[in-house]
Amino acid sequence: MSGLVLDKEKVTRSRGESPLARIVFIVLVVLFDIGAVWFIQNALSKGFLQLVIIIGIIAVMLNLIFLIPKAYPFRWMAVGLSFLILFTVYPIIFTVYVAFTNYGDGHLLTKEQALPLIQKATYLPEEGKSYSWTAFKSDSGEYALWLINSAGETFLGKPGVEIVPAKPGDSGIGEADSNGVPVSIEGYQRLNGLVAATDQELPKIKFGLEGDQTIQVRSPSEAAELEPLYKYDEATDTVIDQSNGDIYYNVDGTFTSRTGKTIKPGFRTVVGFKNFSDFMTSPALRGPLVRIVTWNFIFPTISVLSTFALGLTIAILFNDPDFPFKKIIRSFLLIPYTIPGLISIIMWRGMLNAEFGVVNRYLENWFGWAPAWTTEPIWAQVAILIVNLWLGYPYFMLITSGALQAIPSDIYEAATIDGATGWQSFRRITLPLLLVAVGPLLIASYVFNFNNFNLIYLFISGGPPIVGAATQAGHTDILISYVYKLAFESGGRGVQYGLASAISIIVFLIVGTITLVQYRFTNMWEEVSENV
């Protein structure tokens, strides 16, 4: 019976849709499909296969949603689902894919894009002839070269036409100047030497008949019978240097000879777990990574403990009903929470400036010494912790204030009657009950600070640099800021998207593990609170 009612509703809905509206709807779907096909073709021609697959999936999904009546309810979610796939699912999949590739400086192109660039390289064989040249250009943009060899013989070369001997005064060729070059050629204008030497198109043009010996401009003064330097052998996936016979083999996206010589550019290719292996074992990365990973655990641990301790201390003080001017002082203490973190970090960066900062000026006036906040590793780390304490304690002050209000006062009265001291009441009653409420927030704060990129990068960009590191690594870098430098900042060994993606996955696994541990701690705190 219910199925019959649903069928009637479908019929009613379809009858309520006018033929014109249906036609407009179909036209819009067709236009979308045309746009999707155009985009897919362009992306495919440029080698973006993953993007092609994602756009294809979105296009098929939208067609099914809008053309199948049973999928009608999903129309309201179609745009949201599309953006979810394109901007959330696709970046995750692409990051995982890149982690298993050599994508980075020197390997930005696909193999199909890199090979034509490699084969553009030319050389002059021993039997090749060279000429001095003068360029002529027609009104339609076509070029011609007047060539003179070492014996003084003269030739006229045009693209796609056989190079022929020619002399000034021949038909269509003007008289020679003092250098033996005709002042004019019919249909062409002679180019100034400086203009011709800086013309970016000339070196790309092959003068002469394709398949025969062609001539290319080699330098501002020389044109020669150049030949391709490298020849690609698809059967063996090797490149042969035709000038000396050296063979270059495909080694992880770089054509490399037995002697270690390489051909640039390289190309993107799958390298398996190499990036993960480099992260764990590479001598060039091991030194800075040990320091970075160690600091990455120290930083959130101290940050959470210090902000929680300070916030809780202030909350306990204000929990006393007789505390004077409580509302006014609390308002001032909340100021760090009301100012955007970006502004606060920049303000602290200015105040802790070693030369002009107000903090160092006062310290020097009072004690005759001030820390080098930006150049000494230990003081840079202390500065980071101080700034994070300023940014984080208001949050814990607020949540612990609320949690303290929820603890029944009769528990404390009973403890006092039993002779418990203030410290014993705090350790046995306040803290266990408090951790039940704020325990998950402590874990969340730890996870947040584990990836606190904004503070690390905006305050000191991860510096000061680690001396001797093969990459751009600093003493205050955490993994996420180190990943950013590897991926987007040229320096050291250049940008390395593959390695950065691999480290991102490792960071995700670490953060995921910490999040799972949260449940264990939460259960433990609940068990403790039951015994209070």
C-alpha positions as CSV (number, residue, x, y, z in Angstrom):
1,M,0.0,0.0,0.0
2,S,2.8,2.4,0.9
3,G,4.6,1.7,-2.4
4,L,1.4,2.6,-4.3
5,V,1.2,5.9,-2.4
6,L,4.8,6.6,-3.3
7,D,4.2,5.8,-7.0
8,K,1.2,8.2,-7.0
9,E,3.4,10.9,-5.5
10,K,6.0,10.4,-8.3
11,V,3.3,10.5,-11.0
12,T,1.9,13.7,-9.4
13,R,5.3,15.3,-9.2
14,S,6.2,14.4,-12.9
15,R,2.8,15.7,-14.1
16,G,3.4,18.9,-12.2
17,E,6.6,19.5,-14.3
18,S,5.8,21.4,-17.5
19,P,7.4,20.3,-20.8
20,L,9.2,23.6,-21.1
21,A,10.8,23.2,-17.6
22,R,11.8,19.7,-18.6
23,I,13.4,20.9,-21.8
24,V,15.3,23.6,-20.0
25,F,16.4,21.1,-17.4
26,I,17.8,18.7,-20.0
27,V,19.6,21.6,-21.8
28,L,21.3,22.6,-18.6
29,V,22.4,19.0,-18.0
30,V,23.7,18.8,-21.6
31,L,25.6,22.1,-21.2
32,F,27.2,20.8,-18.0
33,D,28.2,17.6,-19.7
34,I,29.8,19.5,-22.6
35,G,31.8,21.6,-20.1
36,A,32.8,18.5,-18.1
37,V,34.0,16.8,-21.3
38,W,36.0,19.9,-22.4
39,F,37.6,20.1,-18.9
40,I,38.4,16.4,-18.9
41,Q,40.0,16.6,-22.3
42,N,42.2,19.5,-21.3
43,A,43.2,18.0,-18.0
44,L,44.0,14.7,-19.7
45,S,46.2,16.4,-22.3
46,K,48.2,18.0,-19.5
47,G,48.6,14.7,-17.6
48,F,46.3,15.3,-14.7
49,L,44.9,11.8,-14.6
50,Q,43.7,11.9,-11.0
51,L,41.8,15.1,-11.6
52,V,40.2,13.6,-14.7
53,I,39.0,10.6,-12.7
54,I,37.5,12.9,-10.0
55,I,35.7,15.2,-12.4
56,G,34.5,12.2,-14.3
57,I,33.0,10.7,-11.1
58,I,31.4,14.0,-10.2
59,A,29.9,14.3,-13.7
60,V,28.5,10.8,-13.7
61,M,27.1,11.3,-10.2
62,L,25.3,14.6,-11.1
63,N,23.9,13.0,-14.3
64,L,22.5,10.1,-12.3
65,I,21.1,12.4,-9.6
66,F,19.3,14.7,-12.0
67,L,18.2,12.2,-14.6
68,I,16.9,9.3,-12.5
69,P,13.6,10.0,-10.8
70,K,14.5,7.8,-7.8
71,A,17.5,10.0,-7.1
72,Y,15.3,13.1,-6.8
73,P,16.0,13.6,-3.0
74,F,19.7,13.8,-3.6
75,R,19.3,16.9,-5.9
76,W,19.3,19.1,-2.8
77,M,22.7,17.7,-1.8
78,A,24.2,17.5,-5.3
79,V,26.3,20.7,-5.1
80,G,27.5,19.9,-1.6
81,L,28.5,16.4,-2.5
82,S,30.4,17.7,-5.5
83,F,32.4,20.2,-3.5
84,L,33.0,17.5,-0.8
85,I,34.5,15.2,-3.4
86,L,36.4,17.9,-5.2
87,F,37.9,19.8,-2.2
88,T,38.0,17.2,0.5
89,V,38.1,13.7,-0.9
90,Y,40.3,14.5,-3.9
91,P,43.0,16.3,-2.0
92,I,43.3,13.4,0.5
93,I,43.5,10.9,-2.3
94,F,46.0,13.1,-4.2
95,T,48.2,13.6,-1.1
96,V,48.3,9.8,-0.6
97,Y,49.2,9.3,-4.2
98,V,51.9,12.0,-4.2
99,A,53.5,10.4,-1.1
100,F,54.4,7.4,-3.2
101,T,55.9,9.5,-6.0
102,N,59.0,11.6,-6.6
103,Y,56.9,14.8,-7.3
104,G,59.0,17.9,-6.6
105,D,61.7,20.1,-8.1
106,G,63.2,18.4,-11.2
107,H,60.2,16.1,-11.4
108,L,57.2,18.4,-11.9
109,L,56.4,17.1,-15.4
110,T,54.9,13.9,-16.6
111,K,57.0,11.6,-18.7
112,E,55.1,12.6,-21.8
113,Q,55.8,16.3,-21.1
114,A,59.5,15.8,-20.2
115,L,60.6,13.7,-23.2
116,P,59.9,16.4,-25.9
117,L,62.0,18.9,-23.8
118,I,64.8,16.4,-23.5
119,Q,64.8,15.7,-27.2
120,K,65.0,19.4,-28.0
121,A,68.6,19.4,-27.0
122,T,71.0,19.6,-30.0
123,Y,74.7,19.2,-30.8
124,L,77.0,19.8,-33.7
125,P,78.4,16.5,-35.0
126,E,82.0,16.3,-36.3
127,E,80.9,16.3,-39.9
128,G,78.4,19.1,-39.3
129,K,78.9,22.5,-41.0
130,S,78.6,25.9,-39.4
131,Y,77.8,29.2,-41.0
132,S,77.6,32.9,-40.1
133,W,74.1,34.1,-40.6
134,T,71.9,37.2,-41.2
135,A,68.2,37.0,-40.6
136,F,65.4,38.4,-42.8
137,K,61.7,38.5,-41.9
138,S,58.6,38.9,-44.1
139,D,55.5,40.9,-43.2
140,S,53.7,37.7,-42.5
141,G,56.3,36.7,-39.9
142,E,58.2,34.1,-42.0
143,Y,62.0,34.0,-41.6
144,A,64.9,33.5,-44.0
145,L,68.6,33.1,-43.3
146,W,71.5,34.3,-45.4
147,L,74.3,31.8,-44.7
148,I,78.1,32.1,-45.3
149,N,80.3,29.1,-44.7
150,S,84.0,29.1,-43.8
151,A,85.0,29.0,-47.5
152,G,83.0,32.1,-48.3
153,E,80.2,30.3,-50.1
154,T,76.7,31.8,-49.6
155,F,73.3,30.1,-49.3
156,L,69.7,31.0,-48.7
157,G,67.7,29.0,-46.2
158,K,64.0,29.0,-45.5
159,P,61.9,26.7,-43.3
160,G,60.5,23.7,-45.1
161,V,62.5,24.5,-48.3
162,E,65.8,23.0,-49.4
163,I,68.8,25.2,-48.7
164,V,70.2,26.4,-52.0
165,P,73.4,28.3,-53.1
166,A,72.7,31.9,-53.7
167,K,74.6,35.1,-54.5
168,P,73.9,38.8,-54.1
169,G,72.4,40.1,-57.4
170,D,70.5,36.9,-58.2
171,S,66.9,37.1,-59.0
172,G,65.0,38.6,-56.0
173,I,68.2,39.2,-54.1
174,G,69.7,42.7,-53.7
175,E,73.3,43.8,-54.0
176,A,75.8,42.8,-51.3
177,D,77.0,45.2,-48.6
178,S,80.7,45.4,-47.4
179,N,80.2,42.0,-45.5
180,G,78.9,40.1,-48.5
181,V,75.3,40.1,-47.2
182,P,72.5,41.3,-49.5
183,V,70.9,44.5,-48.4
184,S,67.5,43.1,-49.3
185,I,65.6,40.0,-50.3
186,E,62.4,40.2,-52.2
187,G,59.4,39.8,-49.8
188,Y,61.6,40.1,-46.7
189,Q,63.2,42.8,-44.6
190,R,66.6,42.5,-43.2
191,L,66.7,42.4,-39.4
192,N,69.0,44.5,-37.3
193,G,71.8,42.3,-35.8
194,L,70.8,43.1,-32.2
195,V,67.1,42.5,-32.9
196,A,67.9,39.1,-34.5
197,A,70.2,38.0,-31.7
198,T,67.5,38.6,-29.1
199,D,64.7,37.1,-31.1
200,Q,63.4,34.1,-29.1
201,E,61.8,32.4,-32.1
202,L,64.8,32.1,-34.3
203,P,66.7,29.3,-32.4
204,K,63.5,27.2,-32.5
205,I,63.2,27.3,-36.3
206,K,64.7,24.6,-38.5
207,F,65.8,26.0,-41.9
208,G,65.9,23.5,-44.7
209,L,63.9,20.5,-45.8
210,E,62.7,18.2,-42.9
211,G,64.2,14.8,-43.3
212,D,67.2,16.3,-45.0
213,Q,70.0,18.3,-43.3
214,T,68.5,21.3,-41.5
215,I,70.2,24.3,-40.0
216,Q,69.4,26.1,-36.7
217,V,70.7,29.3,-35.2
218,R,73.1,28.3,-32.5
219,S,74.4,31.6,-31.2
220,P,74.3,35.3,-32.2
221,S,77.1,34.6,-34.7
222,E,76.7,31.0,-35.7
223,A,74.1,28.7,-37.4
224,A,74.9,25.1,-37.8
225,E,73.8,21.7,-39.0
226,L,72.6,20.6,-35.6
227,E,71.2,17.2,-34.7
228,P,69.2,16.0,-31.7
229,L,71.5,15.2,-28.9
230,Y,69.3,12.7,-27.2
231,K,67.3,9.8,-28.8
232,Y,64.7,8.0,-26.7
233,D,64.4,4.2,-27.1
234,E,60.9,3.3,-26.0
235,A,61.5,-0.5,-26.1
236,T,64.3,-0.2,-23.4
237,D,63.1,3.0,-21.8
238,T,66.5,4.5,-22.2
239,V,67.9,7.7,-23.7
240,I,71.0,7.6,-25.9
241,D,73.5,10.5,-26.1
242,Q,74.2,10.5,-29.8
243,S,77.3,12.6,-29.4
244,N,79.2,9.9,-27.5
245,G,76.9,6.9,-27.3
246,D,76.3,7.1,-23.5
247,I,73.1,5.3,-22.4
248,Y,70.9,6.9,-19.7
249,Y,68.6,4.6,-17.8
250,N,65.3,5.5,-16.2
251,V,66.1,5.6,-12.4
252,D,63.1,6.8,-10.4
253,G,62.1,9.4,-13.0
254,T,65.5,10.6,-13.9
255,F,67.5,9.4,-16.9
256,T,70.9,8.5,-15.4
257,S,74.1,7.0,-16.9
258,R,76.2,4.3,-15.4
259,T,78.7,7.0,-14.3
260,G,76.0,9.0,-12.5
261,K,75.4,11.7,-15.0
262,T,71.7,12.8,-15.3
263,I,69.5,14.5,-17.9
264,K,67.1,17.2,-16.9
265,P,64.2,17.6,-16.6
266,G,63.1,14.5,-14.8
267,F,59.5,13.4,-14.6
268,R,57.0,12.2,-12.1
269,T,56.9,8.5,-11.3
270,V,55.9,6.2,-8.6
271,V,58.8,5.4,-6.2
272,G,57.0,3.2,-3.7
273,F,57.9,3.7,-0.1
274,K,61.1,5.6,-0.8
275,N,59.8,8.8,0.7
276,F,58.8,7.0,3.9
277,S,62.1,5.3,4.0
278,D,64.0,8.6,3.5
279,F,62.0,10.0,6.4
280,M,63.1,7.2,8.7
281,T,66.7,6.5,7.5
282,S,68.1,9.2,5.3
283,P,71.3,10.6,6.9
284,A,70.6,14.0,5.4
285,L,67.2,14.1,7.0
286,R,67.8,12.1,10.2
287,G,69.7,14.9,12.0
288,P,67.1,17.7,11.7
289,L,64.2,15.2,12.0
290,V,65.2,13.8,15.3
291,R,65.3,17.4,16.7
292,I,62.0,18.3,15.0
293,V,60.1,15.2,16.2
294,T,61.5,15.6,19.7
295,W,60.5,19.2,19.9
296,N,57.1,18.3,18.2
297,F,56.2,16.3,21.3
298,I,57.8,18.6,23.9
299,F,56.0,21.7,22.5
300,P,52.4,20.5,22.9
301,T,53.1,18.8,26.2
302,I,54.5,21.8,27.9
303,S,51.9,24.1,26.2
304,V,49.0,22.0,27.5
305,L,50.4,21.6,31.0
306,S,51.3,25.3,31.3
307,T,48.1,26.7,29.9
308,F,45.9,24.3,31.9
309,A,47.9,25.0,35.1
310,L,47.7,28.8,34.8
311,G,44.0,28.7,33.7
312,L,43.1,26.4,36.5
313,T,45.0,28.5,39.1
314,I,43.2,31.7,38.0
315,A,39.8,29.9,38.0
316,I,40.4,28.6,41.5
317,L,41.3,32.1,42.8
318,F,38.2,33.5,41.2
319,N,36.0,30.7,42.5
320,D,36.4,32.4,46.0
321,P,33.3,34.6,46.4
322,D,35.3,37.0,48.5
323,F,38.0,37.7,45.9
324,P,38.0,41.5,45.4
325,F,37.4,43.2,41.9
326,K,36.8,39.7,40.5
327,K,34.8,40.8,37.5
328,I,37.1,43.6,36.4
329,I,40.3,41.5,36.7
330,R,38.6,38.6,34.9
331,S,37.7,40.9,32.0
332,F,41.3,42.0,31.6
333,L,42.5,38.4,31.8
334,L,40.2,37.5,28.9
335,I,41.8,40.1,26.6
336,P,44.2,37.5,24.9
337,Y,41.1,35.4,24.0
338,T,39.3,38.3,22.3
339,I,42.2,39.4,20.1
340,P,42.7,37.3,16.9
341,G,45.7,35.0,17.3
342,L,47.3,36.3,14.2
343,I,47.5,39.8,15.6
344,S,48.7,38.6,19.0
345,I,51.5,36.5,17.5
346,I,52.7,39.5,15.4
347,M,52.6,41.7,18.5
348,W,54.7,39.3,20.5
349,R,57.1,38.9,17.6
350,G,57.6,42.7,17.8
351,M,57.9,42.8,21.6
352,L,60.5,40.1,21.7
353,N,62.6,41.5,18.9
354,A,66.2,41.3,20.1
355,E,67.1,44.8,19.0
356,F,64.0,46.9,19.1
357,G,61.5,44.9,21.3
358,V,60.1,46.5,24.4
359,V,60.7,43.3,26.5
360,N,64.5,43.2,25.8
361,R,64.8,47.0,26.4
362,Y,63.4,46.7,29.9
363,L,65.4,43.5,30.7
364,E,68.6,45.2,29.6
365,N,67.8,48.3,31.7
366,W,67.0,46.2,34.8
367,F,69.5,43.4,34.5
368,G,72.0,44.5,31.8
369,W,71.2,41.4,29.8
370,A,68.3,40.1,27.6
371,P,67.8,36.7,25.9
372,A,68.4,36.4,22.1
373,W,64.8,35.2,21.4
374,T,65.3,34.7,17.7
375,T,68.9,33.5,17.3
376,E,69.5,31.2,20.3
377,P,67.6,27.8,19.9
378,I,66.7,27.3,23.6
379,W,65.4,30.9,24.0
380,A,63.5,30.7,20.7
381,Q,61.7,27.6,22.1
382,V,61.1,29.4,25.4
383,A,59.6,32.4,23.5
384,I,57.3,30.1,21.6
385,L,56.1,28.5,24.8
386,I,55.5,32.0,26.4
387,V,53.5,33.2,23.5
388,N,51.4,30.0,23.5
389,L,50.8,30.4,27.2
390,W,49.5,33.9,26.6
391,L,47.2,32.6,23.8
392,G,46.0,29.5,25.6
393,Y,45.4,30.2,29.3
394,P,42.1,32.2,28.8
395,Y,40.5,29.1,27.2
396,F,41.3,26.8,30.1
397,M,40.4,29.6,32.6
398,L,36.9,29.7,31.1
399,I,36.3,25.9,30.9
400,T,37.7,25.1,34.3
401,S,35.7,28.0,35.9
402,G,32.5,26.4,34.6
403,A,33.7,22.9,35.6
404,L,34.5,24.1,39.2
405,Q,31.0,25.5,39.6
406,A,29.6,22.0,38.8
407,I,31.4,20.3,41.7
408,P,29.0,20.0,44.7
409,S,30.1,22.1,47.7
410,D,29.0,19.4,50.2
411,I,31.8,17.2,49.0
412,Y,34.3,19.8,50.2
413,E,32.5,20.2,53.5
414,A,32.6,16.5,54.2
415,A,36.4,16.5,53.4
416,T,36.9,19.4,55.8
417,I,35.1,17.6,58.5
418,D,37.3,14.5,57.9
419,G,40.4,16.8,58.4
420,A,41.5,17.1,54.7
421,T,43.9,20.0,53.9
422,G,43.4,22.3,51.0
423,W,46.0,20.4,48.9
424,Q,44.4,17.1,49.7
425,S,41.0,18.4,48.7
426,F,42.4,19.6,45.4
427,R,44.3,16.4,44.7
428,R,41.6,14.0,45.8
429,I,38.4,15.8,44.8
430,T,38.9,18.9,42.6
431,L,41.4,17.4,40.1
432,P,39.7,14.0,39.5
433,L,36.3,15.5,39.0
434,L,37.7,18.3,36.9
435,L,39.5,15.9,34.5
436,V,36.3,14.1,33.8
437,A,34.9,17.3,32.3
438,V,38.0,18.8,30.7
439,G,40.1,15.7,30.0
440,P,38.9,15.4,26.4
441,L,39.6,19.1,25.9
442,L,43.1,18.6,27.1
443,I,43.6,15.9,24.5
444,A,42.1,18.1,21.9
445,S,44.4,20.9,22.9
446,Y,47.4,18.6,22.6
447,V,46.3,17.6,19.1
448,F,45.8,21.2,18.2
449,N,49.2,22.3,19.4
450,F,50.9,19.2,17.8
451,N,49.9,20.9,14.5
452,N,50.0,24.5,15.6
453,F,51.5,25.8,12.3
454,N,50.3,29.4,12.7
455,L,52.3,30.1,15.9
456,I,55.5,28.4,14.7
457,Y,55.5,30.0,11.3
458,L,54.2,33.4,12.0
459,F,56.4,34.0,15.1
460,I,59.8,32.9,13.8
461,S,59.2,30.7,10.7
462,G,60.6,27.7,12.5
463,G,64.0,29.4,13.1
464,P,66.7,29.7,14.0
465,P,68.1,27.4,11.3
466,I,69.7,24.1,12.3
467,V,73.3,24.4,11.2
468,G,74.4,21.8,8.7
469,A,70.9,20.6,7.9
470,A,70.5,19.5,4.3
471,T,67.0,21.1,4.2
472,Q,65.4,24.2,5.5
473,A,64.9,23.0,9.1
474,G,64.8,25.2,12.2
475,H,65.1,24.5,15.9
476,T,61.4,25.5,16.5
477,D,60.0,23.7,13.5
478,I,57.4,21.1,14.1
479,L,56.5,18.5,11.6
480,I,53.8,20.5,9.9
481,S,55.9,23.6,9.5
482,Y,58.8,21.4,8.2
483,V,56.4,19.8,5.7
484,Y,55.4,23.3,4.5
485,K,59.0,24.2,3.9
486,L,59.7,21.0,2.0
487,A,56.6,21.5,-0.1
488,F,56.5,25.2,-0.8
489,E,59.8,26.9,0.0
490,S,62.8,26.5,-2.4
491,G,66.0,26.0,-0.5
492,G,68.4,23.2,0.4
493,R,67.3,20.4,-2.0
494,G,64.3,22.3,-3.3
495,V,60.6,21.6,-2.9
496,Q,59.8,18.0,-2.4
497,Y,56.0,17.4,-2.6
498,G,56.4,13.6,-2.4
499,L,58.4,13.7,0.9
500,A,56.1,16.4,2.3
501,S,53.0,14.3,1.5
502,A,54.7,11.2,3.1
503,I,55.4,13.2,6.3
504,S,51.8,14.5,6.3
505,I,50.5,11.0,6.3
506,I,52.8,10.1,9.2
507,V,51.6,13.2,11.1
508,F,48.0,12.1,10.4
509,L,48.8,8.7,11.9
510,I,50.4,10.2,15.0
511,V,47.5,12.6,15.5
512,G,45.0,9.8,14.9
513,T,46.8,7.6,17.5
514,I,46.7,10.4,20.0
515,T,43.0,10.9,19.4
516,L,42.3,7.2,20.0
517,V,44.3,7.3,23.2
518,Q,41.9,10.0,24.3
519,Y,39.1,7.4,24.8
520,R,41.3,5.3,27.1
521,F,42.2,8.4,29.3
522,T,38.6,9.5,29.3
523,N,37.4,6.1,30.6
524,M,40.2,6.1,33.2
525,W,39.2,9.5,34.5
526,E,35.6,8.5,34.8
527,E,36.7,5.4,36.8
528,V,38.7,7.7,39.1
529,S,35.8,10.1,39.6
530,E,33.5,7.3,40.6
531,N,35.7,6.6,43.6
532,V,35.8,10.2,44.8
